[in-house]
Amino acid sequence: MYLECTCADITTTQWDKLMRGARKASYKRLVAKIKREMPELYKALSLDLNNPWADDCAQTKTHYILVWSATEYFIRK
């Protein structure tokens, strides 16, 4: 697992491509996975704090999409 990009780093066309086939993902499970496999990102984003965008997290066949502070983080599976 690694952070590939954020929505601020890519074009709308690239965003559409990355979001294709997205379905809901469990925020709680995704944060636990990030904490276990990417502790630096977990600490950098302070994922232990409340997240009002938790319900917007998703996943595709190739990516987890973490929404934090109104930013989408595309994490390659």
VOBA-1610 file (N, C-alpha, C; in pm, whole numbers, padded with zeros to 5 digits, always signed):
BEGIN
Met+00084-00118+00000Met+00000+00000+00000Met+00088+00124+00000Tyr+00050+00222-00083Tyr+00123+00348-00083Tyr+00031+00459-00133Leu+00061+00581-00090Leu-00015+00698-00133Leu+00026+00733-00275Glu-00067+00722-00368Glu-00036+00750-00508Glu-00051+00899-00538Cys-00161+00960-00491Cys-00184+01102-00517Cys-00302+01150-00434Thr-00328+01279-00441Thr-00449+01335-00382Thr-00528+01403-00493Cys-00651+01441-00463Cys-00733+01506-00565Cys-00673+01640-00608Ala-00591+01700-00524Ala-00528+01828-00558Ala-00412+01811-00656Asp-00362+01689-00671Asp-00245+01663-00755Asp-00279+01624-00899Ile-00407+01601-00926Ile-00444+01542-01055Ile-00551+01625-01127Thr-00569+01596-01254Thr-00671+01664-01334Thr-00807+01600-01311Thr-00910+01667-01356Thr-01046+01613-01344Thr-01059+01482-01422Thr-00996+01473-01536Thr-00999+01351-01616Thr-00935+01235-01540Gln-00821+01261-01478Gln-00754+01157-01399Gln-00839+01118-01278Trp-00904+01218-01215Trp-00990+01191-01101Trp-01105+01100-01141Asp-01168+01131-01255Asp-01278+01047-01305Asp-01233+00903-01326Lys-01114+00888-01381Lys-01060+00754-01406Lys-01035+00679-01275Leu-00978+00746-01176Leu-00951+00682-01048Leu-01078+00650-00971Met-01183+00729-00990Met-01308+00708-00918Met-01400+00606-00985Arg-01369+00568-01107Arg-01454+00474-01182Arg-01471+00344-01103Gly-01595+00305-01082Gly-01625+00180-01012Gly-01614+00190-00860Ala-01604+00312-00807Ala-01588+00329-00662Ala-01715+00287-00589Arg-01693+00223-00475Arg-01804+00185-00388Arg-01765+00220-00245Lys-01863+00228-00159Lys-01839+00267-00020Lys-01735+00177+00046Ala-01659+00238+00136Ala-01561+00163+00214Ala-01580+00200+00361Ser-01549+00108+00448Ser-01557+00133+00591Ser-01441+00223+00634Tyr-01475+00341+00683Tyr-01373+00435+00729Tyr-01292+00374+00843Lys-01361+00310+00936Lys-01295+00252+01053Lys-01192+00146+01011Arg-01230+00059+00919Arg-01138-00045+00872Arg-01022+00014+00792Leu-01053+00115+00710Leu-00948+00177+00629Leu-00846+00246+00718Val-00891+00319+00818Val-00798+00387+00909Val-00714+00285+00986Ala-00774+00175+01028Ala-00699+00071+01098Ala-00592+00011+01006Lys-00624-00008+00881Lys-00528-00062+00783Lys-00415+00037+00759Ile-00449+00165+00747Ile-00347+00269+00729Ile-00257+00276+00852Lys-00316+00269+00970Lys-00237+00274+01093Lys-00138+00159+01098Arg-00181+00042+01054Arg-00098-00079+01057Arg+00009-00078+00947Glu-00029-00038+00824Glu+00061-00052+00710Glu+00130+00077+00667Met+00075+00192+00708Met+00132+00321+00669Met+00132+00416+00790Pro+00203+00380+00897Pro+00197+00461+01020Pro+00240+00606+01002Glu+00330+00632+00906Glu+00373+00770+00883Glu+00257+00857+00832Leu+00177+00802+00741Leu+00061+00874+00689Leu-00043+00892+00798Tyr-00064+00789+00878Tyr-00159+00796+00989Tyr-00124+00913+01082Lys+00003+00923+01116Lys+00049+01031+01205Lys+00044+01166+01136Ala+00088+01173+01010Ala+00092+01300+00937Ala-00047+01362+00920Leu-00148+01277+00901Leu-00285+01326+00882Leu-00363+01335+01013Ser-00305+01288+01123Ser-00373+01287+01253Ser-00507+01215+01242Leu-00502+01092+01191Leu-00625+01017+01167Leu-00694+00970+01294Asp-00635+00999+01410Asp-00701+00967+01535Asp-00807+01072+01573Leu-00814+01181+01499Leu-00913+01286+01524Leu-01043+01258+01451Asn-01149+01327+01492Asn-01280+01311+01428Asn-01275+01355+01282Asn-01346+01281+01196Asn-01348+01311+01053Asn-01493+01326+01005Pro-01536+01448+00975Pro-01673+01467+00927Pro-01697+01410+00786Trp-01591+01373+00716Trp-01602+01318+00580Trp-01589+01166+00579Ala-01597+01104+00693Ala-01577+00959+00704Ala-01671+00880+00613Asp-01793+00925+00596Asp-01890+00853+00514Asp-01861+00861+00364Asp-01767+00945+00325Asp-01735+00962+00183Asp-01621+00871+00136Cys-01564+00793+00224Cys-01455+00703+00186Cys-01507+00595+00093Ala-01419+00552+00002Ala-01459+00453-00098Ala-01340+00365-00133Gln-01367+00269-00221Gln-01259+00186-00275Gln-01295+00141-00415Thr-01192+00117-00494Thr-01207+00060-00627Thr-01126-00070-00627Lys-01113-00132-00743Lys-01033-00255-00751Lys-00886-00228-00722Thr-00840-00105-00748Thr-00698-00076-00734Thr-00663+00022-00622His-00762+00095-00570His-00733+00201-00473His-00831+00203-00356Tyr-00779+00249-00242Tyr-00864+00295-00133Tyr-00871+00446-00148Ile-00985+00505-00121Ile-01001+00649-00133Ile-01040+00703+00003Leu-00943+00759+00071Leu-00962+00817+00203Leu-00997+00964+00185Val-01109+01007+00240Val-01146+01148+00237Val-01119+01205+00375Trp-01027+01301+00379Trp-00986+01361+00504Trp-00965+01510+00480Ser-01029+01592+00561Ser-01017+01738+00550Ser-01053+01784+00409Ala-01161+01726+00356Ala-01215+01759+00224Ala-01116+01731+00110Thr-01021+01642+00134Thr-00923+01603+00033Thr-00932+01452+00014Glu-00933+01407-00109Glu-00934+01264-00139Glu-00791+01215-00156Tyr-00757+01116-00078Tyr-00625+01053-00084Tyr-00641+00919-00154Phe-00576+00902-00268Phe-00584+00779-00346Phe-00468+00690-00305Ile-00500+00583-00234Ile-00400+00493-00180Ile-00406+00364-00261Arg-00296+00333-00328Arg-00287+00212-00409Arg-00289+00091-00318Lys-00373-00008-00353Lys-00384-00130-00272Lys-00258-00214-00285
//
